[in-house]
Amino acid sequence: MQTNIKILAGVSAAAAFILTVIISRIVIPILKSRKMGQKILDIGPRWHKSKEGTPTMGGISFIFAMTAVMIVDIVILSLWLGEVPVALTATFVYALFCAFIGCIDDSAKLRKKQNEGLTPIQKLVLQFVAAAAYIATLVLAGSIKDSLYIPFIGSIDGLGVIYYVILVVLAVGVMNSVNLADGIDGLASSETLVVAIFFVLAGGLKYAESGVISAGLMTLGAVTAGGMLGFLVYNFHPARVFMGDTGSLFLGGIVMGGALLMDLPILVIVYGFMYILESISDIIQVVYFKLTHGKRFFKMAPIHHHFEKCGWGEIKIVVVFSLFTALFCALSYKLLPALSVVLGI
């Protein structure tokens, strides 16, 4: 069974890659013909103005490709395992709901011909609804426990509703952090490619003494890796298409979903640290600006723009951020066996 699932993962990654490349070749000209180009804020780096008009909402290419492959995978896994992989299915549906929110936002931006779509409140309400529905589904399916493990402190059991509220807030935070990472060519897609590879490797680990491969996690990682690699063909600097909020919010759902498939939500803070750093830098910038009445802590936030202002090229930023993501994923991989034993999963 383990060998079959590994083969399925390999085939799924290849299929997602090929389909993403093919669909992108079809979608990009359509986006251009409908003038669905990105608007660039005046407050951004001045050299970004040259990117204005680059097609956005390109995330629909890898979303369509990954969805097609995932449907086939879920059917195959259901036959092999004798039951529908509820957690995997719920995770992917959640990611699609996140993409729907992003699509509404992108459509509003294009309609208004500006870089602001939904209001922050509107977006947050939709995100919290999606996250709450997702967590509720996993709870009803018995896929997550109401216990929180804190390193060096231990496991806190029986948290009940409080724990689920924490998960919802964390899911929304991760979703928006991945969205912030999508600020320069290929950054969000490259970092997510690394995280997806981590999911594949983590899915192959034998948790505790069960020896059972995490089929859902490995499948999710393989399909995502293929989709990201295919999208990078067009999204790497100089980008011919942007994923838009449609793509980045979808990836936010995937990134958080992996942690919940492992039943180790706290681990997303480790392997997803580079995403979260984007949000932290934004918060620091805003708070510092208000406290100092106009001074800035960073040259520009989120933090990848700070490095741009320092003279780093986009490719250098993508490579360095992806390498750090790989380091945090490697740390997460090393932590997995110990955490699994401690938590009995």
Residue, then its C-alpha position, 0 to 999 in steps of 0.5 A: m500500500q505504501t509503495n502504491i501511494k508513493i507512486l500515486a504521489g509521483v504521478s499526481a505531481a507530474a500530472a499537476f505540473i503538466l496540466t498547470v503549464i497547459i492551462s496557463r498557456i490557455v489562460i494567460p492570453i485570455l486574461k490579457s485579452r480581457k485586460m485583467g492586468q495588475k494595478i500597482l500602488d504608487i507607494g510601492p517600489r517605483w520599479h514595480k510600475s513596469k509590471e502594471g498590466t501584467p495579467t493577474m488571477g493566474g492562480i486559476s490555472f494551478i487551481f483548476a489543474m490541482t483540482a482535477v488531479m485531486i478529484v482523481d486522487i481522492v477517488i483512488l485513495s477511497l478505493w484503496l483505503g476503503e473509505v473517503p479521506v475526509a480530512l484531505t477532502a475537507t482541506f482541499v475544499y477549504a482551500l477552494f473556498c479561500a480561492f473563491i474569496g480571493c476571486i471575489d477580491d480580485s474581481a472587485k479590484l479589476r472592476k474598480k480599476q484599482n489595487e483595493g477590492l473587498t474591504p478588510i472587514q469584508k475579507l476577514v468575515l469571509q475568511f473566518v466563516a471559511a476557517a470555522a466551517y473547515i475546523a468544524t468539519l474536521v472536529l465532526a470527522g474526529s480528525i483533530k483533538d482538542s489539545l494543544y502542544i507547546p514546546f518545553i511546556g507540554s500538552i494542554d488537553g481538554l481545551g474544547v471550544i477555546y482550542y477550536v477558536i485558536l485554530v480558526v484565528l491561526a488559519v486566518g492568520v496563515m491565509n493572510s500571511v501567504n497572501l502578503a508573501d505574494g508581492i514579488d515575482g515567484l516568491a509565494s509560489s517558490e516558498t509554497l513549492v518548498v513547503a509542499i515538498f516538506f508535506v510529501l516527505a512528512g507524509g512518508l514518515k512512520y508516525a509513532e509505531s503505527g507504520v501507517i503512511s499519511a496518504g492525505l498529507m503526501t497527496l496534498g504535498a505532491v499535487t501542490a508541488g506539481g502545481m507550483l512548479g508548473f506555475l513558476v514556469y510563468n511566474f518566475h522573474p520576470a513574471r508573465v502572470f501573477m496569481g492574484d489573491t485567488g491563488s495566494l489565498f488558496l495556497g494559504g488554505i493549503v499551507m494551514g491544511g497540511a498542519l491540520l492533516m498532521d494534527l500538529p497545527i502549532l507546527v505551521i509556525v515553524y515550517g511557515f515562518m517565512y510567511i508569518l514573518e511577512s505579517i509580523s513585519d507589517i504589524i511592526q511597521v504599522v505600530y512603529f509608525k503610529l508610536t513615532h508619529g510617522k517614522r518607519f521601522f523598515k524601509m517598506a513592509p512587508i519585509h521582502h519590499h524592505f530588502e528590495k529597497c536595500g538593493w536586493g534583486e527579486i531573484k535573490i530575495v526569492v532564493v534566500f527566502s526559499l532557502f530559509t523556508a527549506l531550513f524551517c521545513a527541515l527543522s519541522y521534519k526533525l521535530l515530527p517524530a518526537l512530537s508524534v510520540v509525545l502526542g501519541i499520533 
